[in-house]
């Protein structure tokens, strides 16, 4: 999925709260048919460190879009990939993973449909063999036609996850 990054530097204050980000979203994305929800979220993630934006706020903004999101996510522990998964509800999925997996940060990638979500997920599992992934669907992995190096993953390591 190609992301068109937006220049949001003048629109977002330093250390914005959720209400401020939602206001920028409401004024910038909703009235403009040319700006996609995905472009806005990925652009927001790009300013995360410069503007000190909480990843929790970025995740919360994901739920504003009416259509279903297809996300592939990677869980890391001490810079080691330990799990690859996919979901349409990242908050619920991460909450479930906190019960049985140790991880300290997350990366997510928005993909356009379920087929691409599953293909990317299984390709990443096949290539990386994370310790918490039990199996890989080779047919699904081999159906991935993209370039892994060009996938846009958003890092969410500042989500303050409680690690057991």
C-alpha positions in Angstrom: 0.0 0.0 0.0 1.5 3.3 -1.0 1.4 6.0 1.6 1.3 9.7 0.6 3.0 11.5 3.5 1.5 14.8 4.5 3.2 17.9 5.9 1.5 18.3 9.3 4.3 20.2 11.0 2.4 23.5 11.3 -0.9 21.8 12.2 0.1 19.8 15.2 1.3 21.4 18.5 4.1 20.1 20.6 2.9 17.3 22.9 -0.7 17.3 21.6 -3.4 15.6 23.6 -6.0 13.4 21.9 -8.6 16.2 21.6 -6.1 18.4 19.7 -5.2 15.6 17.3 -8.9 14.7 16.7 -9.5 18.4 15.9 -6.7 18.4 13.3 -8.1 15.1 11.9 -11.7 16.6 11.7 -10.5 19.7 10.0 -7.9 18.1 7.7 -9.2 14.6 6.7 -12.9 14.7 6.8 -13.6 17.7 4.5 -11.0 16.7 2.0 -11.7 13.7 -0.3 -8.1 13.7 -1.5 -6.6 12.8 2.0 -7.0 9.3 3.1 -7.4 8.2 6.7 -4.3 5.9 6.3 -2.2 8.8 4.8 -3.1 10.9 7.8 -2.3 8.2 10.4 1.1 7.3 8.8 2.0 11.0 8.5 1.1 11.5 12.1 3.3 8.6 13.1 6.2 10.2 11.2 5.9 13.3 13.5 5.6 11.1 16.6 9.1 11.9 18.0 9.4 15.5 16.7 6.1 16.6 18.2 6.1 14.0 21.1 2.8 12.4 20.0 1.6 9.4 22.0 1.2 6.2 20.1 -1.9 5.6 22.2 -3.5 8.6 20.5 -2.5 7.3 17.0 -4.1 3.9 17.8 -7.2 5.7 19.1 -7.5 7.7 15.9 -7.5 4.3 14.0 -10.9 3.6 15.4 -12.4 6.8 14.0 -12.5 5.4 10.4 -15.8 3.6 9.6 -14.3 1.0 7.4 -12.4 -2.1 8.8 -8.7 -1.8 9.1 -6.5 -4.7 8.1 -3.3 -4.5 10.2 -0.2 -6.6 10.3 1.8 -6.2 13.5 5.2 -7.2 14.9 5.9 -7.6 18.6 9.5 -7.1 19.8 11.3 -7.8 23.0 14.7 -6.2 23.4 15.0 -5.5 19.7 14.2 -9.1 18.8 11.1 -10.0 16.7 9.1 -12.4 18.9 5.7 -12.5 17.1 4.0 -11.5 13.9 0.2 -11.3 13.7 -2.7 -9.7 12.0 -5.9 -8.1 13.2 -8.7 -5.7 12.5 -8.7 -4.5 16.1 -5.2 -3.8 17.3 -6.2 -2.6 20.8 -8.1 -5.8 21.6 -5.4 -8.0 20.1 -2.5 -6.3 22.0 -4.5 -6.6 25.2 -4.9 -10.3 24.6 -1.2 -10.7 23.9 -0.3 -9.1 27.2 -1.8 -12.1 28.9 0.6 -14.6 27.3 3.6 -12.9 25.6 6.4 -10.7 26.7 7.1 -7.7 24.4 8.2 -4.1 24.8 7.2 -2.5 21.6 5.0 -2.9 18.5 5.1 -2.0 14.9 2.0 -2.0 12.7 1.3 -1.8 9.0 -2.0 -0.9 7.5 -2.8 -3.0 4.4 -5.8 -2.6 2.0 -7.5 -6.0 2.3 -7.7 -9.3 4.2 -5.9 -11.2 1.4 -2.8 -8.9 1.5 -2.9 -8.8 5.3 -2.7 -12.6 5.5 0.0 -12.8 2.8 2.2 -10.2 4.5 1.7 -11.8 7.9 2.8 -15.3 6.7 5.6 -14.0 4.6 7.1 -12.2 7.6 6.6 -15.4 9.7 8.3 -17.5 7.0 11.3 -15.2 6.6 11.8 -14.3 10.3 10.6 -17.4 12.2 9.6 -15.5 15.4 9.7 -17.7 18.5 6.0 -17.3 19.5 4.6 -18.1 16.0 3.8 -21.8 15.8 3.2 -22.3 12.1 3.2 -20.6 8.7 0.9 -21.1 5.8 3.4 -21.4 2.9 0.7 -21.0 0.2 -0.4 -17.7 1.8 3.2 -16.6 2.3 4.1 -17.3 -1.3 1.1 -15.3 -2.5 2.8 -12.1 -1.1 3.8 -10.1 -4.2 5.1 -7.0 -2.6 8.5 -5.9 -1.5 9.0 -6.3 2.3 11.5 -3.4 2.4 8.9 -1.0 1.1 6.1 -1.8 3.6 5.4 1.1 5.9 5.4 -0.1 9.5 4.5 2.5 12.3 6.5 2.0 15.4 4.4 2.1 18.6 7.1 1.5 21.2 6.0 4.3 23.5 2.6 2.7 24.2 3.8 2.0 27.8 2.8 -1.6 27.6 3.0 -3.5 30.8 5.5 -6.3 30.3 5.2 -9.3 32.6 
